[in-house]
Amino acid sequence: MLTITEEAALQIRRAAEGEGEEATLRIAARRVEDGSIDYGLGFDRTRPGDTRVPFQGVVVVVAPDSRELLEGTTIDFVEMAPGDLRFIFAAQAVEVAP
C-alpha cells in the first residue's frame, strides 16, 4: 500500500506522545479538479471499513476511498530549506503505454 520512511515514523511517534494511549494516524488522499492529489494526515480513530496497518511503531489507518490513491506512495519528513521541515508525499510513477 504505502511506505513511511524511518524519519517520518520518528516524527509521527514524537507527535503522538501527546495523544495518549495508542495514537492512530489517519492518512487520506483525494483527487482534485486539475487531476493532482491532495494528501492529509492527522490523529484519528479507526472507523468501519478502514485498513489498519502498523508501520515502525505507528498505527496507520486509511479509508477505503483513499486506498487506491495512496498505493505506492512514500511519506517522508524532510528539511526543504533551513528550518522548514515538512512531511512530503511521493507517489510512485506509473508508466502509461502509448
N, C-alpha and C positions, 0 to 999 in steps of 0.2 A: 504494500500500500504506500506508505511514505517512510522517510528516514529522518531521524533527528540526530544532528551531529553531537559529539560529546560536549562541545562548548555551549550549544543551545540547551542541551539537557541540564547542564550545570546551572545556567542562568534561570531556567524554569524551576529547578529544585530550590534555588535561593529565593525566588519569588514565592514559592509555595510554602515556605517556612511560616509565613504569617497567616496561612489559610487554615491552620488547624489540622485535624485528623489526616485522612488521605486526600490530598489535593488532586482533583481531576481536571486536566486541561482539555478544553474543547477546541478543536481546530476545524475551521469552516472555510469553504470556498464557494464563490458564486460567479457565474459568468455575467459580465456587464454588456451593455449595448454595443460597444465597439469590438466585442469579441475577447477582450482581455479578461483576466481572472482577478477578482478581489479576494484576498485572504484575510482571515482574522483568527485570533486566539484569545482565550480568556478562561479563567477557572469557572467551572460549572459542575453540575451533577449529571449523572448518566440518565438518559431517557430511553423509553422503549424504542427498539429498533437501532440504537446506536451500536457501532462497532467499538469495542473497548479493548485497547492493547497497551501492555506495559512496554516502555522504552527507557532503558537506562535509569531506572528509579522514578520515572514519570509515568503516570497513568493517563493515556490519551483516549478521548472519545471523539468519534466522527459520526455525524448524522448521515443517514442514507443518501440524501440529496447532495452531499459533498464528496462522497467516496470516489466517484469517477474522476472528478476534477483534481483530487489530491493524489491520484495514482501516479507513482514515480516522482513525487515532489520531495525535495530535501529542505529541511528547515535548519538554518544555521544562525549563529549570533556573531556578528562581525563589527569591526570598527570601520565605518565608512570614511570618516575623517577624524582627526584628533578630537576625542571626547564625544563623538557621535556614534554611539553603539546602538545597533538595531538587529531585530530578527529579520532575516530575509527568507523568502520562499523561492526556491529554484526548481522549476518544472523540468522534467526530462524532455529533451527534444524528441519529437515524433517525426519519423521520416514518412513523407507522403509520396506515393508512386505517381508518376506523370500520367 
